[in-house]
Amino acid sequence: MEWPQELLDLFDDPLLDDVRPKTASITPDDRRIKTLFEITEWVEAHEGRTPQSTGDLKEKMLARSLAALQRDANEGLKTYDSLHLLTEE
């Protein structure tokens, strides 16, 4: 496909140097998946121990997030659960 010269000149305009496509918004499902990945990384780094509410601040936050994910788990989220954290009580 050959572009008209007028259009090519427009693309070379210095005013358009900083123009970038809009980034996609993060969906609630994307946030849940990201949180599950963070929890999974933490569990793997701590030899399979799940985060507890008696640990440090980071561990407490992950424990609360895990509890929320377990309550609201759906099949789409479970496909990302490689350690089966969402089925634990």
Backbone as JSON Lines, residues from 0, in Angstrom:
{"i":0,"aa":"M","n":[0.85,-1.18,0.0],"ca":[0.0,0.0,0.0],"c":[0.89,1.23,0.0]}
{"i":1,"aa":"E","n":[0.57,2.13,-0.86],"ca":[1.37,3.35,-0.99],"c":[0.6,4.52,-0.4]}
{"i":2,"aa":"W","n":[1.27,5.26,0.49],"ca":[0.64,6.38,1.16],"c":[0.84,7.66,0.33]}
{"i":3,"aa":"P","n":[-0.18,8.52,0.3],"ca":[-0.02,9.8,-0.4],"c":[1.04,10.66,0.3]}
{"i":4,"aa":"Q","n":[1.79,11.43,-0.48],"ca":[2.88,12.25,0.06],"c":[2.36,13.24,1.1]}
{"i":5,"aa":"E","n":[1.17,13.76,0.88],"ca":[0.58,14.72,1.83],"c":[0.43,14.09,3.22]}
{"i":6,"aa":"L","n":[0.01,12.84,3.27],"ca":[-0.15,12.14,4.54],"c":[1.21,11.84,5.17]}
{"i":7,"aa":"L","n":[2.18,11.45,4.37],"ca":[3.52,11.2,4.88],"c":[4.14,12.46,5.47]}
{"i":8,"aa":"D","n":[3.9,13.59,4.83],"ca":[4.39,14.87,5.35],"c":[3.74,15.2,6.69]}
{"i":9,"aa":"L","n":[2.49,14.88,6.82],"ca":[1.78,15.12,8.08],"c":[2.38,14.28,9.21]}
{"i":10,"aa":"F","n":[2.7,13.04,8.93],"ca":[3.3,12.16,9.94],"c":[4.68,12.65,10.38]}
{"i":11,"aa":"D","n":[5.4,13.35,9.49],"ca":[6.72,13.85,9.81],"c":[6.69,15.19,10.53]}
{"i":12,"aa":"D","n":[5.52,15.74,10.77],"ca":[5.39,17.03,11.44],"c":[5.94,16.92,12.87]}
{"i":13,"aa":"P","n":[6.83,17.83,13.3],"ca":[7.4,17.78,14.65],"c":[6.35,17.91,15.76]}
{"i":14,"aa":"L","n":[5.22,18.48,15.45],"ca":[4.16,18.59,16.47],"c":[3.64,17.22,16.9]}
{"i":15,"aa":"L","n":[3.81,16.23,16.06],"ca":[3.3,14.9,16.37],"c":[4.36,13.97,16.98]}
{"i":16,"aa":"D","n":[5.55,14.51,17.29],"ca":[6.63,13.68,17.82],"c":[6.26,12.99,19.14]}
{"i":17,"aa":"D","n":[5.49,13.66,20.0],"ca":[5.15,13.1,21.31],"c":[3.8,12.4,21.35]}
{"i":18,"aa":"V","n":[3.17,12.25,20.22],"ca":[1.85,11.62,20.19],"c":[2.03,10.1,20.27]}
{"i":19,"aa":"R","n":[1.36,9.49,21.24],"ca":[1.42,8.05,21.45],"c":[-0.01,7.52,21.57]}
{"i":20,"aa":"P","n":[-0.22,6.27,21.25],"ca":[-1.57,5.71,21.43],"c":[-1.93,5.65,22.92]}
{"i":21,"aa":"K","n":[-3.18,5.78,23.2],"ca":[-3.67,5.72,24.57],"c":[-3.47,4.3,25.11]}
{"i":22,"aa":"T","n":[-2.96,4.22,26.32],"ca":[-2.77,2.89,26.92],"c":[-4.11,2.34,27.39]}
{"i":23,"aa":"A","n":[-4.22,1.04,27.33],"ca":[-5.46,0.39,27.75],"c":[-5.61,0.48,29.26]}
{"i":24,"aa":"S","n":[-6.82,0.7,29.72],"ca":[-7.1,0.75,31.15],"c":[-6.98,-0.64,31.75]}
{"i":25,"aa":"I","n":[-6.52,-0.68,33.0],"ca":[-6.43,-1.95,33.71],"c":[-7.82,-2.29,34.24]}
{"i":26,"aa":"T","n":[-8.26,-3.49,33.94],"ca":[-9.58,-3.92,34.38],"c":[-9.5,-4.52,35.78]}
{"i":27,"aa":"P","n":[-10.62,-4.63,36.47],"ca":[-10.61,-5.29,37.78],"c":[-10.07,-6.71,37.71]}
{"i":28,"aa":"D","n":[-10.37,-7.44,36.65],"ca":[-9.82,-8.79,36.5],"c":[-8.31,-8.76,36.37]}
{"i":29,"aa":"D","n":[-7.79,-7.78,35.65],"ca":[-6.34,-7.64,35.52],"c":[-5.69,-7.39,36.87]}
{"i":30,"aa":"R","n":[-6.34,-6.57,37.7],"ca":[-5.82,-6.29,39.04],"c":[-5.83,-7.55,39.91]}
{"i":31,"aa":"R","n":[-6.89,-8.33,39.81],"ca":[-6.97,-9.58,40.6],"c":[-5.87,-10.55,40.17]}
{"i":32,"aa":"I","n":[-5.66,-10.67,38.87],"ca":[-4.62,-11.57,38.36],"c":[-3.25,-11.1,38.82]}
{"i":33,"aa":"K","n":[-3.01,-9.79,38.77],"ca":[-1.73,-9.25,39.22],"c":[-1.53,-9.54,40.71]}
{"i":34,"aa":"T","n":[-2.57,-9.36,41.5],"ca":[-2.47,-9.65,42.93],"c":[-2.2,-11.12,43.18]}
{"i":35,"aa":"L","n":[-2.87,-11.99,42.43],"ca":[-2.64,-13.43,42.58],"c":[-1.19,-13.77,42.23]}
{"i":36,"aa":"F","n":[-0.64,-13.16,41.2],"ca":[0.76,-13.4,40.84],"c":[1.7,-12.92,41.95]}
{"i":37,"aa":"E","n":[1.4,-11.77,42.57],"ca":[2.23,-11.28,43.68],"c":[2.2,-12.26,44.85]}
{"i":38,"aa":"I","n":[1.01,-12.77,45.16],"ca":[0.89,-13.73,46.26],"c":[1.63,-15.02,45.91]}
{"i":39,"aa":"T","n":[1.51,-15.47,44.68],"ca":[2.21,-16.68,44.24],"c":[3.72,-16.51,44.38]}
{"i":40,"aa":"E","n":[4.24,-15.36,43.96],"ca":[5.67,-15.1,44.09],"c":[6.1,-15.13,45.56]}
{"i":41,"aa":"W","n":[5.28,-14.55,46.43],"ca":[5.6,-14.51,47.85],"c":[5.62,-15.92,48.43]}
{"i":42,"aa":"V","n":[4.63,-16.73,48.08],"ca":[4.55,-18.1,48.58],"c":[5.76,-18.91,48.1]}
{"i":43,"aa":"E","n":[6.13,-18.76,46.85],"ca":[7.29,-19.48,46.32],"c":[8.58,-19.05,47.02]}
{"i":44,"aa":"A","n":[8.69,-17.75,47.34],"ca":[9.88,-17.25,48.02],"c":[9.95,-17.69,49.48]}
{"i":45,"aa":"H","n":[8.81,-18.06,50.04],"ca":[8.75,-18.48,51.46],"c":[8.47,-19.97,51.59]}
{"i":46,"aa":"E","n":[8.99,-20.74,50.65],"ca":[8.97,-22.2,50.69],"c":[7.56,-22.8,50.85]}
{"i":47,"aa":"G","n":[6.6,-22.22,50.15],"ca":[5.25,-22.77,50.11],"c":[4.33,-22.32,51.23]}
{"i":48,"aa":"R","n":[4.82,-21.46,52.1],"ca":[3.99,-20.96,53.21],"c":[3.11,-19.83,52.72]}
{"i":49,"aa":"T","n":[1.8,-19.92,52.99],"ca":[0.9,-18.85,52.58],"c":[1.02,-17.67,53.54]}
{"i":50,"aa":"P","n":[0.74,-16.47,53.07],"ca":[0.83,-15.29,53.94],"c":[-0.17,-15.39,55.09]}
{"i":51,"aa":"Q","n":[0.26,-14.97,56.27],"ca":[-0.57,-15.01,57.47],"c":[-0.81,-13.59,57.98]}
{"i":52,"aa":"S","n":[-1.88,-13.4,58.7],"ca":[-2.21,-12.07,59.23],"c":[-1.37,-11.72,60.46]}
{"i":53,"aa":"T","n":[-0.46,-12.58,60.85],"ca":[0.39,-12.3,62.02],"c":[1.79,-11.87,61.62]}
{"i":54,"aa":"G","n":[2.08,-11.79,60.34],"ca":[3.42,-11.43,59.86],"c":[3.62,-9.94,59.78]}
{"i":55,"aa":"D","n":[4.62,-9.54,59.0],"ca":[4.89,-8.12,58.81],"c":[3.8,-7.49,57.94]}
{"i":56,"aa":"L","n":[3.92,-6.19,57.71],"ca":[2.87,-5.46,57.0],"c":[2.61,-6.03,55.6]}
{"i":57,"aa":"K","n":[3.67,-6.31,54.85],"ca":[3.51,-6.86,53.49],"c":[2.77,-8.2,53.55]}
{"i":58,"aa":"E","n":[3.16,-9.06,54.5],"ca":[2.52,-10.36,54.63],"c":[1.05,-10.21,55.01]}
{"i":59,"aa":"K","n":[0.75,-9.3,55.9],"ca":[-0.65,-9.06,56.31],"c":[-1.49,-8.6,55.12]}
{"i":60,"aa":"M","n":[-0.91,-7.71,54.31],"ca":[-1.64,-7.21,53.14],"c":[-1.9,-8.34,52.15]}
{"i":61,"aa":"L","n":[-0.9,-9.2,51.94],"ca":[-1.08,-10.32,51.02],"c":[-2.08,-11.32,51.57]}
{"i":62,"aa":"A","n":[-2.09,-11.53,52.89],"ca":[-3.05,-12.45,53.51],"c":[-4.48,-11.94,53.31]}
{"i":63,"aa":"R","n":[-4.68,-10.65,53.48],"ca":[-6.02,-10.08,53.26],"c":[-6.43,-10.17,51.8]}
{"i":64,"aa":"S","n":[-5.49,-9.91,50.91],"ca":[-5.78,-10.01,49.48],"c":[-6.12,-11.44,49.09]}
{"i":65,"aa":"L","n":[-5.38,-12.4,49.64],"ca":[-5.65,-13.8,49.35],"c":[-7.03,-14.2,49.85]}
{"i":66,"aa":"A","n":[-7.39,-13.77,51.05],"ca":[-8.72,-14.09,51.58],"c":[-9.82,-13.51,50.69]}
{"i":67,"aa":"A","n":[-9.62,-12.29,50.2],"ca":[-10.61,-11.67,49.32],"c":[-10.69,-12.42,48.0]}
{"i":68,"aa":"L","n":[-9.54,-12.82,47.46],"ca":[-9.55,-13.58,46.21],"c":[-10.23,-14.94,46.39]}
{"i":69,"aa":"Q","n":[-10.01,-15.58,47.53],"ca":[-10.64,-16.87,47.78],"c":[-12.16,-16.73,47.86]}
{"i":70,"aa":"R","n":[-12.63,-15.64,48.45],"ca":[-14.08,-15.4,48.55],"c":[-14.7,-15.17,47.18]}
{"i":71,"aa":"D","n":[-14.0,-14.42,46.34],"ca":[-14.57,-13.98,45.07],"c":[-13.98,-14.71,43.86]}
{"i":72,"aa":"A","n":[-13.38,-15.86,44.08],"ca":[-12.71,-16.58,42.98],"c":[-13.71,-17.01,41.93]}
{"i":73,"aa":"N","n":[-13.33,-16.82,40.67],"ca":[-14.14,-17.31,39.56],"c":[-13.27,-18.21,38.7]}
{"i":74,"aa":"E","n":[-13.85,-18.87,37.75],"ca":[-13.11,-19.83,36.92],"c":[-12.01,-19.15,36.12]}
{"i":75,"aa":"G","n":[-12.24,-17.94,35.68],"ca":[-11.21,-17.22,34.93],"c":[-9.97,-16.97,35.77]}
{"i":76,"aa":"L","n":[-10.16,-16.63,37.02],"ca":[-9.03,-16.39,37.92],"c":[-8.34,-17.7,38.3]}
{"i":77,"aa":"K","n":[-9.1,-18.75,38.43],"ca":[-8.53,-20.04,38.83],"c":[-7.57,-20.59,37.77]}
{"i":78,"aa":"T","n":[-7.71,-20.17,36.53],"ca":[-6.79,-20.65,35.5],"c":[-5.37,-20.12,35.73]}
{"i":79,"aa":"Y","n":[-5.23,-19.02,36.46],"ca":[-3.92,-18.44,36.76],"c":[-3.36,-18.92,38.1]}
{"i":80,"aa":"D","n":[-4.11,-19.74,38.81],"ca":[-3.73,-20.18,40.15],"c":[-2.88,-21.45,40.08]}
{"i":81,"aa":"S","n":[-1.6,-21.29,39.82],"ca":[-0.71,-22.45,39.64],"c":[-0.45,-23.2,40.94]}
{"i":82,"aa":"L","n":[-0.58,-22.56,42.09],"ca":[-0.32,-23.21,43.38],"c":[-1.6,-23.62,44.1]}
{"i":83,"aa":"H","n":[-2.72,-23.45,43.46],"ca":[-4.03,-23.8,44.04],"c":[-4.28,-23.05,45.36]}
{"i":84,"aa":"L","n":[-3.93,-21.79,45.38],"ca":[-4.13,-20.97,46.58],"c":[-5.58,-20.58,46.79]}
{"i":85,"aa":"L","n":[-6.35,-20.55,45.71],"ca":[-7.74,-20.09,45.83],"c":[-8.66,-21.15,46.42]}
{"i":86,"aa":"T","n":[-8.22,-22.39,46.45],"ca":[-9.07,-23.46,47.0],"c":[-8.75,-23.76,48.45]}
{"i":87,"aa":"E","n":[-7.66,-23.17,49.0],"ca":[-7.32,-23.42,50.39],"c":[-8.24,-22.65,51.3]}
{"i":88,"aa":"E","n":[-8.41,-23.18,52.48],"ca":[-9.26,-22.52,53.49],"c":[-8.41,-21.7,54.43]}
